[in-house]
């Protein structure tokens, strides 16, 4: 298997940047050390150029080349550890002039003599190692690479990269319709037939190895009909899944209201250190829990399962529920969890996917309530249609792109009718528009000679290996990072991108900022079908994605081969080539695999991620090199008496997530995290930012509060300081006495989200001044929740407004919109209080040329005066709200969440591109003109369970009026206040 060149090249790129910074900053280096560092820098720069040429080579690498690359990587890793140790243990020289500075510098050199001596010895040794590695290439005849003429992983030029950043296609959550499933109407009927089949039914979808489309069919059913069930959950199983963890995952999802966002599929804990008591406390608790788990007998496990069964019954027994259980491997797993799902006569359904026929038969054993649906590979016609459909997602139709390269049929024929292989090859073809048909034919012959086809998992691995090796080197590294996440998990796009940046995998390039370059890498992985979007935000951007099991298995093997990421306890057990672990990800709860950690050298770990309830013993971690600490979802702080201030001793930390933890306060010594870029404290009990937060020199993102629960993060009285790089400030509360005028100091601010605003003329004046000042810089997202609405009324008085806004949210008793709103040509997402739902306001914003999503909403805690305002708006609009003709030319999503939704009438030629309508209400007075909406494909009506009979009758009429000739589907969901 070809060694991963991209990871080694990226490691050197990151290291060269650190070496350059070390030489540039004024450190009191021992004699000769600066020259050694310069030599190492030059030597590694030459090695990086060589590796870059290797990545562009058309030839496979022999054993000598692979061995040499491995040595380059190892010495680069050790140099990086040494440099990070240096930065952690030594501050910069005292600066200034005069005798005081001379004295301080002398004392500094005396105090730091010993660590500087140790570092000098290490650097001298590393210089010698780097020199030996360089000499060894020539001594053992590692050949120079021949650059490939056709390989596309040379990287995009400046124009292509910028164009790719701009060509992001905004789209709504789409239901992937399975190809070649003639029985799909019968399966849909089975899901919905709660009248003739009220008993709990199980559908088992079975077929071959991964990639034939089992999950695609299951997901299509789940997404299409999920909103019509009271409770629903979706989980992925593996060969070693702990039933307790699996049931806990289901329980966490069914607790949510049907309309609530489901974000419970994964939670992470990360990074542990030798010198940090908080890490030791976490480990002690983990060890204690581990020993408890090992001592539990089968009766104790049964008792826990019985407790979960009782709790599940309390949520499911009196409701209609839908469960999707993906990739069940054994009948015993099914039998352990099946008894926890209560029988009911409400038409509940369970959808199971499996590769094993005997498992499917066991899951769907009760005929005729249960059914088994076997699936086969696609026919040649279906294969060609899927290939062309996937290509058209990026190239468009033949009419929109008349000049298209000739792609030989052999490209999709060699896929053997396997949908995963077909879309993967289509993604590769879409990214290579200049490649000729002859070149594609040659590639097909090299992959599958003599008309062979993809028939086995090994065949697909050969195909994905080819597609992977074609990736640009930086995208390769980003793809390897996906191996951190467990099989079947939903991966947040923003979380992934922020971690890429913290790890140093991406950097500014060709005029694009670092976040933009990371977005391009993410979009490349989507285009290449390495990752698949599963959720979109209301602005049309991808919110979360997942990696197909077989693709993930390949990526994990590559990451292990490069010693890039070490995964323990996952579905796939991958041996590591080195005893040094740099990034550790621990999955599942298999104690046998957890024992592997005991034999690992964890002193080099830079990030640690723990998924599920796996509890294992750990060795110490090294404080000075940890850069990513992600404790998302960890709830053991209170119980373990962990001191959060100890985390602040991890001075090289770049990414810190305490999201969804039971932390209550941020310590004052957080100022020590001088390299921190992202601080995520959302959905915690933290209510106040300490004043020392302003000393974080490199902070980019401060994420706090909980929008759904109404929790906020109070700003300190003074925010100005050395913190100059802030780009996102989210979830904050501005109180009387705080300096709202300081916000104008952060001219790089892209997003400002104020969840609560205290009524104060001084605060209003300062905030308005700050927004006006930021209007001339980078502000793109503005969110203001103003219960008094007094501040919102002042927005119209701004002499300058944020012309570059991409998203705007104004919440309060807003009646009249700011007149400048109609001039925001780049606005993509607009969210307003439902009190602004008036015909005159729709006329004002109807000509926003880029508007993709429009939402009118109301808080559940709004006062009764809201109802009076809604009634007055209806009266002022003649009893009916008209969506103007010719307006909202790019709008695709319209949402109205209000106790009372007045009659909405779509004029002819209104919203020509509208695809989805979502209404949530207690009283609906009418919805007219939908048949005039040519692009409409989905209407979701969520009605209060206490709604009047008149409203429920109207809803049923809307659902029944929709007939077979209509192009859109109407789904009805009911909720209880």
N, C-alpha and C positions, 0 to 999 in steps of 0.2 A: 504494500500500500504506500502511495506517495506521501512523503512527509509533508506536514503543513508548513509551507514557507511563510505564509502570511503572518502567522503569529510571531515567528522569530523576527521578521522584518519590522513588525509593529512594535515589538519590545525594544528593538534597537532605536527606532524613531523616538519613542518616549524617553529612553535613557539618554540619547544625545541632547534632548531638550534640557534634561536635568543637569547634565554635565556643563552645558553652556551657562545655565543659571548659576551653578556653583562657582564657575570661573568669574562670572560677572559681578557677583556679590562680594562684599568686602569681608571675607573670613580671614582669621589669623591662621593661615596655613603654615605648617612646619616647612622648613627649608627643603626644596626639591619636590614637594607634593604638587605644587601648581604645575610644574613641568610634567610630572607623572600623569596628572589628570588630562593635560593637553595631549600627551601621547596616546592615552587611552581613547580620548575623543576622536583623534585622527584615525586610529586603528579601527575603531568601531564604525566610523563613517565609511571607510573603505569596505568593511564587511557588509554594511547595509547595502551599498551599491551592488555588491556581488549577489546578495540575496535577492535584491530587486530584479536583477537580470535572470536569476534562477526562476523567479515567479513568472517571468515572461517566456521561459523556455518551452519549446514544444516537445522536449525529450523528458523521459522519466529519469529519476535520479538513482544512481547506483549506490551501493552500500557505503562507499567511501564518502560520497557527497552527503548522504544522509547523516553519517556519523559526524562529519565535520560541522554540519548545520546544528546538530544537537550540542556539540561543544560550544559553538558560538552562543547558542541560546543559554546554556548553563552559566557561562562566564558573564553574560549580560545580566542574567538574573542576580548573580552574586554582586556584581558592581552596583546594580540598582539598590540592593539591600544596604550596601555599604554607604552609598550616597544618602539614602533616607535616614540611616543611623546618624550620619554626620549632621544632617539638617535638624534632627530631633534633639541631639545632645549639645549642639553648639548654636548660640545666637550669633548674629552678625557683630562685627567689631563695633565698639563705641565710636560714634562719629562726632565731628565738630573740630573746633580749633581752640587753642589755649592750653594752659597748663593743667586745667581740670580734666580735659579730655586725655591728655598724656598720662595722667595718673590713673584714670579709669581704664585706659587701654593696657597699661602695665599690669594692673591688678587682674584684668580680664585674662591676659596671656598667662599669668601665674596660675590662676584658678583653673584654666582649661588646658594646662600643659599635658596632663596625663591623657585625657581623651583625644587631644590632638596627636599625641605620639602614637596611640593605638591606631587611630585612623590612618596616620601616615604609613605605618607598617602594613595595614590591610591594603591600602592603595598601591603600595610598592609591590606587594605580592600579586595583586590583581593585574598590575601592569605587566608583570612577567608572564602571567597566565595568558593575557590577551596577546602578547607577543608570540608565545609558543603556539597558540591556536592559529594565528596568522601564518607563521612559518610552516605549520603542519600541513596546510593546504598544498603548498608547493612541494613539500617533502614527500607526500604520499600521492601526489598526482591527481588532486581533485580538479577535474577539467573545467575550463571556462564554458559557460552556457552559451548555446546558440539561440539568439532571440527568435521567437516564433513569429511567423508572418501572419497567422490567422487567429491566434489566441486573443481573446477579447479582454483579458484581464489587465491590460496595460493602463487602465484608468481612463476616465473621461477627460477630454480637454476642457478648457475653461468655459467655452460656450455651451458645450453639452451639459456640464455640471449645473451651470446657472439655469439652463432651460429645463432640466429635470426638476430643479427645485421649484420652478414656477408652474410646471405642468400638473401639479397635484390635482387629481380629480376628486371633487367632493361628492360624496354619495351617501345615501341612507343605508341603514341596515337592510341587507337584502337576504332573501331566503333562496339559498342555492337549490334550484330544482334538479333533482337527480336525473341523469341521462339514462335512457334505456330501461326504465322501470314502468312497464306497461300496467302493472297492478297498483300503481300509486293511487288512483281514485278509490280502489277497494280498501287500501290501507287507511286513507283519509276517512272513509265512511266508517270504518271500524273504530277509529279514534273518537268520532263524534256521536256514534250510535248509542247514546245513553238511554234511549227509550226502550229499544228492543233488547239491548244488552246492558242492563244496569249493574251487573256484577263486575267486580274488579277483573280486568282482563290484562293479559301479558302478551305482548308481541315480541317474538324473538327473530331478529334479523341475523342470518348466518351465511357465511361464505368465505372460503379460502383463507389466504394470508392477507395481511394488511394492504389497503390501497384499492380494494375492489368497490368501495362505496358504501359500506355498511353504515358508518357514522354519518355520511352525507344524507342518506335516507332518513335516519333517525332524527338528525338535526332539522331537516326540512319539516318533518311532522311536529317536532317540539316547538320550533319557532312559529310555525303557522297557527297552531291551535293552543299553544301555551297560555295566551291571554284569556282563553275561555275557561280555564280551570281556576279554582279557588286557590290552590296551593300547587307549587311545582318546584322541582329540583333536578339538577343534572350533575352526575358524578362520573369519573373515570376510574376503572378498576385496573389492577395489575395482578401479576401472579402471586405477589406477596402482600397484598393489601390487608391491613388490619381491619376486621369488620367494625370494630369500635370507632376507628377513625372515619371509615366510610359512612357509618350511620350518623356520626357527629356532623359530617359535612352536609348530609341530607337534612338533618335537623336544623342546622343554621340557616339553610335556604328556605325551608317551609315556614319558618318563623316570620319571614318577611311578608309584607303585604304584596299582593300580586303585581302591583304597579311599581313597587320599589326596585331600585337598581340592585342587582345581585352581584356582590363583590366578595363572596365568601369562599371562592374556590381555592384560594391559597393565602398563606400568611408566612412571613419569614422572620427568622431570628438570625443574627449574624455576629461575627467576629469576636474573638476572645483573646485576652492578653495576659502575659505573665505578671506584669506589675500593676494591674488594675483590679482592685477588689471587686468592682461590679462584675467583671468577667468571672472571677473566681466564685462569686455568689451564685451567678447563673449556673456555672458548672456544678457547684455543690448541689444545687437543687435538682439539676439534671441527673447527677449521679444518684441522689437519694431516690428520685422517682424511678430511675432505672433499676435500682436494687429492689424497690417495692414491686415493680412490674415482674421482675424475675421470680419473686417469691409468691406471686399470686398463683393460686391453683385454678383449675378449670371452673370450679364452682363460683369463685369470685368473678371470673370473667363473665360467666353466665349471669351473675347478679347484675353486673354493669349493663349487659345487653338487655336484660329485663327492664332496667330503669329507663334505658333509651327507648325501648319498645313502648313503655307506658307513656313517655313524653311525646313520642311520635303519634301515638293513638290520640292523644289530647288535641293534636293539631289536624289530624287527617281523618279521624273516624266520621266526623259529621260534615266533611267537606268533599268536594270533587277534586281529586289531585292527579297530577301527571308527573311521572318520574322517568328520567332517561338514565339508564345504567349502562355505560359504554365499556365494551371489551371485557366481558366476564370470561374467566379462564377455567373455572372449575365448578362442578355441581355443588361441592361443599360450601364454596363461597356464597353461591346463590341460596342454598338452604339456610345458611346462617343469617342472612339478611331478610329473606322473604318472609319469615315469620314475624318480622317487626312491622310489616305493612298491613294495616287493618282491612278487613273485608268491609265493604259498604255497598249499598245499592244506589249509588249516585253517579255511576258511569266513570269511575276512576280507571286510569290506564297506566301501565308500566311498559316502557319500551326498552328492550335489552338487545345489545349487539354482542356477538361472539364469533370466534373463528371455528368453533368446535360443534359438530352436529349433535353429539350426545348432550352437551350443555344446553343447546337450544331446545332439545326435546324435553329436558327436565324443567327448564324455565316455563315452557308453554305446555304443560302436561294436562291441563283441564280443558278439554274440548267440549263445546265449541266456543267457550269464552276466550280461550287462548289460541293464538295462531303462530305458526312458524313460517317465515318468509325467506326462502333461500335466494341468493343472488348469484349471478354468473358474470363473467367478463362481458364487455361490450362487443357487439357485432362490428364488422368493418364500417358500415354506414354510420353507426352510432359513434364509433371512435373518431371518424373524420369530422363529424358534426361537433363533437366536444373539442377537438383540436382547433377547429376554425373559430368556434365560439370563444375559446380562451384567448386566441390571438386577437380577435376583434376587440377584446376589452382594452387592449393597449394600442393597436394599430387602427381601430375603427373599422368601418365597413369598406368594401371595395369602392363604393361611391365616394366616401369621404377621403379615401387615399387610393386614387386610381393607379399609381405606380407602386406595386408591391412585389417584393422578390418572389421568385418561383421556389416554392418549398416542395421537395419531392415527397410523394406519399409514403416513402419508406420511413420517414421520420416518425409518423404516427403508427405505421404498420408494425414497426419493431417493438412497440409498446405492448403488443399482445392483448389489446383490449382492456388493459388495466388503467382505470381512470386516473389514479395518482401518477402513474408514469406519463400518461398523455399530457396532463396539465403541467407537469414538471418540464417536459420537453417543450411544450408550447411557451412556457415562461422563458426558457433559454432562447428559443427562436425569436420571441418578441424583443429580447434585449440585443439581438444581433441583426438589425435590419439590412446591413450592408453585405452580409455573407451570401455567397452565391449558392445556387442549387447543387453545383458540382461539389463544392466544399462540404455541404450537408451530407451528400451521398457518401463522400469519403469518411466522414465522421461516423455515419451509421454503420458502414462496413467495418470500421475499426472496433466499434462497440459490439455489434452482433453480426459476425461474418456469415456468409452463406445463407442469407435469408433467415437467420435465427430470430427468435422473439423473446421478449421478457416473460418468463413463465414461473420463475422462482424468486424468493426474496433476494438471493445472491445476485440475480440478474438485475433487479432494481437497484441494489447497492452499487453495482457497476455503473449504472446510469446516473445516479445521484452523485457519485464520485466525479464523473465527467463534468456535470453541471457545477459542482462545487469548485473544482479546479479552475473553472472559467471566471470565477468571481474576482474582482479587483482585490488587492491584498487587504485594504482596510475593511472592506465589506466581509471578507473571509473571517477576520478577527471578530467582528461584530456578530457574525453568525455563530462562531464557536461559543460565544457568551450565552447563547440560548440553552446550552447544556446545563446551566445552573438550575433551570426550572423543571419541575416534575412532568412526567407524561400527563397529557390532557389538561394541563393548567392554562388558565387565561393569563396572558402576560400583558401588563399595562404598557402602552407605547411610551408614555412620559417617564414612567419608572425605568424602563429599559434604556431610554436615551440618556437620562440623567446618570445612570450607572456607567454607561459607555464613556461619558465625559469624565466622570470621576476616576475611571480606570486609565484614562489617557489614550483611549483607542482612536479618538477622532481629534482633529485640530483644524484651525481655520485654514481655508483653502480657496484660492482663486476668487477672492472677493466676498466669499460667504463666511458668516460667523460660525462659531463652533456648533451652536444648536442647529443651524441650517444644514451644515454638513452632516450632522447626525441624522437629521430628517431625511436627507438624500440617501444615506446608507439604509435606513429603515425602509424607504420606498423601493430601493433596489431589491431588498429581500422579499418584499411583497410582490414585486414584478416578476422575480425569478421563482416565485411559488415556494420559497424556503419557509416562509411564514404565511399564514392565512388570516385575514381579518375576521373577527367574530363579533365585534361590536364597533359601532360608530357613534361619535358624539353628535349632538344636534347641529353642530356646525359642519357636519359631513366628513370630518377627519376620523381616521381610525383611532378608536379608543383602546381596544385590546385585540390581541391576536393569539394564535396558538400554532404549535408545530406538530405536524403529523407524526405519529408514533415511529414510523419507519425512517423518516427524515431525522427525527431526534436521535434515534439509535445510531445513525451514521455520524451525526455531529458529536455525540458523546464519545464515540470511538476515536474520532479525530482529535478532540480536546484532550483525551487521555494519552494519545500517542505523542502529542506535543508537550505533555505535562503542563498544559495550559489551565485546565480545571480538573479537579479531582472530585468525582461523584461517588458517594458511598450510599449503599442501601437503596439504590434505584431499581427499576425494573430490569435494567441491564447491569451486570457486574463487570466493570472494566478494570483490568489491572493497570497500575501506574508504573511508569518506567523509572521513576526516581523516588527516593525516600523524602524528597523535599516537596512540600505541598504549598502552593501559593494561593490558590483559590479553592475553597472546600465547600461543596454543596452536599448536604445529607438529606436523603429522601426516605420515605416510608417509615416503618417501625420494626425492621427485621433485626433482632439482636445478634444473629449470626454474622450478618454483614457489618454491623456496627463495630464488631471486635477488630475489624481492619484498621480502625482509627488508632488503636493502641500502638500499632507498629509504625505509625507515621511521624515524621519530623514536622511539627506544627510551628516551629519558630520562624518560618518564612511566610506564614499565611497573611495575606493582605485583605481577604474578605472571606466571611463564612456565612453560609445560608443554611438554615435548618427548616425543613418543611414537615408539616404534620406533627405527630406526637413522638417522633423518634427520640429516644433518650439514650445517650451513650457517654462513656467516660472520656475526658479530654486531658491532654497535656497542656502545658503553658503556651501562651502566645506572646509574641514580642511586641511591646507597646509601640516602639518607634516606627513601625512600617505599616500599620493597619490604616487603610485608606477608605474602606467601605464598611460601615456598621449599620446593618439593616435589621432592626428588631420589630418589624411590622407585625403586630398581632400578639406580641409577647405579653402575658398577663401575670408575670411572677414577681414584679418589682416590690409590691407591698408585702407579699408573703415572705420574701427572702430578705427584706430589709436592705435592699440594694441602694447604695448611695450614688445617685446619678452624677454627682459632681466628679466622681472618679472617671467617668467617660471623658471629661474635659481635659484629662491628662494625655489623651491620645492626640497629640498635637498635629499629626499629619493627616488627620481625618478630613476627608473631602465630602463624604456623603453620610449623613446621619438621619436615619428614619426611626422615630419612636411612634409612628402612626398606630392607632388602635391599641396602644399599651395602656397600663394603669398608672402612668407617670402623672404627677399632679403639679410639679413645679420645675422650672428650669433654674439651675444653679447660677450664681453670680460669676463663677470662674469659667463660664462658657467663652469668655474673651480669649482664652488660651488656644482655641481652635482656629488659629490664624489662617489655615488653608481651607477651612470649611466652605463648601460651595452650595450645598443643599441641606436645609434643616426642615424636616417634615414632622410636624407635631399635630397633624390633623386627627380629629376624633379621639382626643385625649382630654384629661381634666386640666390641662395647662391653660390658664386664663390670662396670664400676664407675661410679657417679654421683659426680662431684666434690663436695667439701664445699660449694662455692660455689652449688650448685643451690638451696640453701635461701634464696638472695637473690632468686629469681624471684618478684616480687610478684604477678603475675597468672596464674601457671601453673595450668591446670585439669587437663591430662591429661599424665601421664608414662607412656609405653607402651614396655616393653622386653622383653628375653628372647625365647626361641623355644621354645615349649612342646613342639613336636614333636621338636626336637633336644635338649631338656633344657638349653638355655642360660638363664642367669639374669642379673640385674642387681643387683649388691651395693649396699646402701644405705650412705651415709656414717655415721660414728660419731655424728654429730649432724645432725638433720634440721630441728629447729625454727629459725625465722628469720623473715624477712618474707614467706615463702611461706605464705599463709593461705587461698588460694582452691582448693586442690587437691581435685579431685573423683574422679579416677581415678589409681590407682597400681598398675601391672600388670607382672607378670613379674619381681618382685624376689626377692632372696635375703637372708635375715636371718641374719647370722653372729654369732658370739660376739664381744662387744665393741661391737656396734652398739646404739643406743638404741631398742629396739622400743617403749618407752614413749612415744616422740615421736609415734607414729602416732595416739595419742589426741588430739593437738593439732589434727589436721585434722578438725574437726567437720563439714565439708561433704563429707567423703569418701563417695562413692557406691559405688565399686568398689575392693576391695583383693584383689589376686591375688598370693599368695606361692607361687612355684614351687619354692623350696627353703628348708628351715628347719633350721638347725644344732641339734644336741642340746645344750641347755644349760638348766639349771633357771632361771637368771636370765632368759634370753631367753623361755622359756615363760611365766614369771610376768609379765614386762612385756607380752608380746604378749596374753596372756589379759586383763590389766587394760585394755589399749587397746581390745580388741574389746568388752569389757563397757561401756566408756565410750562408744564409738561407737554402741552399741546404742540409745542414747537420742536419736540424731540422724538422719543421712541414709543410713546404710549399707544398700545394697540387694543388692550382689553380694559374696560372700565365697568366695575360693578358697584352699585351703591344701593344699600337697603336703608331707607329713611322712613321710619314709622310716622314721624310727624309730618313728613312731606314738605316741610318748610324749606329745606335745602333744595329739594328738587325744583321748587318754584323759582329759585334763583338761577338755575342753569340757563334760562333763556337770556339772562342779562350778560353772559360772558362776551367780552369783546373779541376774544379768540377762542376757538374750540378745537378739540383734537381731531383734525382732519384725517388722520391715518388710522382711526379706529377700525378694527375688524370685528369686535364683539362689544355690545353695550347692553347692560342690564340695569334697569331702574325700577326699584320696588318701593311702593308706598301708595298713598292715595293720589296718584298722578292722573290729572284730567287733561291738561293741555300739554302737548309735547313741545320741547324746544324747537324753535323755527329752524335752527341750523341742522337739525336732524336730517332734513331732506337733502342736505348737501354732502352727506357721508357716502361718497361713491364707492368706497372700498368696504363698506359694512357688510359682513357676511351673516352674522347672528345678532338678532335683536330680541330681547326679552323685556316685556313691559308689564306693569301692573294691569290687571284686568279692568281696572277703572278707566284705563285709556282706550278700551275697546269701543270706539265710536267711529261712525262713518267718516267724519271730517278728519280724524287722525289717520284713517286708512288712506284717504286721499293724499294726505301730507307725505306719507312714507311709501306710497305705491310706486314711486319712480326710482326707488333705490335700486340701482342697476346690478348690484352684486349680491343682494340679499338672498340667502339660501334658506334660512330658518327664521320663523317668526312665532314667538310664544307670548300669550297673555296668561298670566297666572296670578294666584292669590294665595296668601299664606293661610294655613288652617287656623291660625290664631288671630286673624284679623277681627276687628270689632264690628258690631252690628251696623255701624254707619256705612259699611261697604255695600250692604244690600240696598240701602237707600240710593247710594251713588249709582249702582248698576241699574236700578229702576229708572233713575233720571236720565242716564245715558240712553237707555232704550227709548224713552219718551222723546228725547231730543233728536234721535235718529229716525223718528216716525214709527217706532215699534219694531223696526227691523234693521239689522246691520247689513249694508251692501258692500261687497268686495268689488271695487271699481273695475270696469272693463279696461283692458290694456295695461293694467298695473301689475306689479310683482312678476316681472317677466322671467326671473330666474329662481323664484321661490319654489322649493321642493317639499318643505315641511311646515305645516301650520298646526299649532297646538293651542288649545284654550282650556285652562283648568280653573273652574269657577263654580260656586254653588248654583249660580243661575247663568245659563247660556241662552241669550236671546236668539230670535230667529236670524240665522245667517243665510244670506242669499248671494250666490256666486253669479255675477253677471256673465253674459256670454263673452268669451275671449279674455276672461279674467284668469290670472294665475295659470298661464298655458303649460308650465312645466311642473305643476304641483303633483307630487307623487303620494303623499301621505297626510292624512288628517287625524289628529288625536284630540278627543274631547273627554274631559272628566267633569262630572256635574252631578247635582242633585235634582235640578230642574232644567229640562231642555224644551225650548219652545218651537224649534224647527230647524231643518237643515235642507236647503233647496239649491238646485242648480248643479249638483255634483255630476250629473250625466253630461254636462258641458265641459267637464275637465278631462281632456283627452289623455293626459298622462297619469291620472289618478289610478293607483293600484291597491291602496289599502286604507281602510277607515277603521279606527279603533274607538269604540264608545265605552267608556268606563263610567258606570252609573252607580250612585249611592244606593246601598241596599234598602235605605229608608225613603227612597224616592216615591213620589205619588204614583198611583195606578195610571194616571194620564201620561206621565213621562215614560213609564215602563212600556205602555202600549205604543207610544210614538217610537221608542227604540226598536221594539219588535217589528213595527211596520217598516222602519228603515232597513232592517235586516232582511225582511221578507220581500221587499220591493226589489232588492238586488236579485236579478234573475240571471240566467245563464248567458244572456247577451251582454251583461255588464262586464266591463274590463276590471273592475275593482272588487275587492273582497271586503265585507263588513264583519268585524268581530266585536262581540259584546262581552264585557267583563263587569263583574259586580264587586263592590268593596263595601266594607262596613266601617263607619266612623267610630 
